[in-house]
């Protein structure tokens, strides 16, 4: 098996709904999203999935989220719940979906991975 990946970026604000938590105030992040597809490359194209096809599925979400308040779309906006939201949104649209990683900073994020 081979894995291919495509990365995306978007900027958005959010806040955690935890009273007294430092992140309970509205603040923003430059999010990095990585989508990994697993499979065997097609003999004719040499690809598991064309990166352009991944973009067709993911870009509308990125465009919806970019420069918005994520809490309008996702009830709980921890990295864990954001990556879970992406999984639920993409699982039926990207055959071979293997892994999704969301980073809100260089050192913080969450991963969903197929078992």
MOPE-V124953 format. One record per pair of residues at least 6 apart in sequence whose C-alpha atoms are under 7 Angstrom apart, sorted by the first residue. I is the first residue (numbers start at 0). J is the second residue. D is the distance in Angstrom with one decimal. If there is no record, write none. Layout:
BEGIN
I|J|D  I|J|D
END
This chain:
BEGIN
0|37|6.5  0|38|5.3  0|39|5.6  1|37|5.6  1|38|5.5  1|39|6.0  2|35|6.2  2|36|5.4  2|37|4.3  2|38|6.5  3|35|5.6  3|36|5.3  3|37|6.5  4|33|6.7  4|34|5.4  4|35|4.3  4|36|6.2  5|33|5.8  5|34|5.4  5|35|6.7  5|50|6.7  6|32|5.6  6|33|4.4  6|34|6.3  7|31|5.9  7|32|5.0  7|33|6.4  8|29|7.0  8|30|5.6  8|31|4.7  8|32|6.1  9|29|5.9  9|30|5.3  9|31|6.8  9|61|6.3  9|65|5.0  10|28|5.8  10|29|4.5  10|30|5.9  10|65|5.1  10|66|5.3  11|27|5.4  11|28|5.8  11|29|6.8  11|64|6.6  11|65|5.7  11|66|4.8  11|67|5.1  11|68|5.9  11|69|6.4  12|25|6.5  12|26|5.3  12|27|3.9  12|28|6.3  12|67|6.2  12|68|4.7  12|69|6.1  13|25|5.4  13|26|5.8  13|27|6.2  13|68|5.5  13|69|5.3  13|70|5.8  13|76|6.7  14|22|5.8  14|23|5.0  14|24|5.6  14|25|4.7  14|26|6.4  14|76|6.9  15|22|5.6  15|23|4.6  15|75|6.8  15|76|6.2  15|77|6.7  16|23|5.8  17|23|5.9  28|103|5.6  28|104|6.9  29|103|6.2  30|101|6.8  30|102|5.5  30|103|4.7  30|104|7.0  31|101|5.7  31|102|5.1  31|103|6.7  32|100|5.7  32|101|4.6  32|102|6.5  33|99|5.7  33|100|5.1  33|101|6.6  34|98|6.1  34|99|4.8  34|100|6.7  35|96|6.2  35|97|5.5  35|98|5.0  35|99|6.3  36|95|5.1  36|96|4.6  36|97|5.2  37|95|5.1  37|96|6.4  37|97|5.7  38|47|5.8  38|95|6.2  39|47|5.8  40|46|4.5  40|47|4.3  41|47|6.0  69|76|6.9  70|76|6.4  78|101|6.7  78|108|5.5  78|109|5.4  79|109|5.3  82|99|6.7  82|100|6.7  82|101|6.0  82|109|6.5  82|110|6.5  82|111|6.3  83|111|6.8  90|96|6.5  97|112|5.8  97|113|5.2  98|111|5.6  98|112|4.3  98|113|6.3  99|110|5.6  99|111|5.2  99|112|6.4  100|109|5.9  100|110|4.4  100|111|6.5  101|108|5.4  101|109|5.5  101|110|6.5  102|108|4.0  102|109|6.6
END
